[in-house]
C-alpha cells in the first residue's frame, strides 16, 4: 500500500526542485536588471527595465512556491479518516479504471510516482475534490467536465 508520508515527501521534493529553479531564474534576471552593462544606451533601450519586470514576476513565483511548500507541510496525514478530507489518499474508479488520488489544499494537477503507482494530487477546491470531500468508501459521485457527466466510485480511503 502507498504510504501517505511518501506521497508528501515526493510532493515536497517536486516543489523544492521547482522552487530552486525559480530562485535561480530570479537571481539571474535580478542580476541582469541591476547590471551596469545593461544600462540603457538610449531612450528606446529597455533591456534593464524588462529584466526588472521579469525579476519581479519570478520573485512572485518564488513566494507562491514557498507558500505551497508550507501548506504541504501542514497537511495532516496521521488521521485515519472514515470519510475523505484533506490529507486523504483515495482510490477512485472511473470507466472501469482505478486510480489513486491524494487530496491536498494545494498542488492540484501534479502527478507523482510513488512505489510504482501513479498518484494524482488534486486540490480540495477542484471539481473532483469538492465532490469527494466528506464521502465514505463505497459512495459514488458525479462531476461535469466539458459538458459531459462523469461518474466516480470511491473505492478506498487511507
Secondary structure, 3 states (H helix, E strand, C coil): CCCHHHHHHHHHHHHHHHHHHHHHHHHHHHHHHHCHHHCCCCCCCCHHHHHHHHHHHHHHHHHHHHHHHHHHHCCCCCCCCCCCCCCCEEEEEECCEEEEEEEECCCCCCEEEECCEEEEEEECCCHHHHHHCCCCCCCEEEEEECCEEEEEEEEEEC
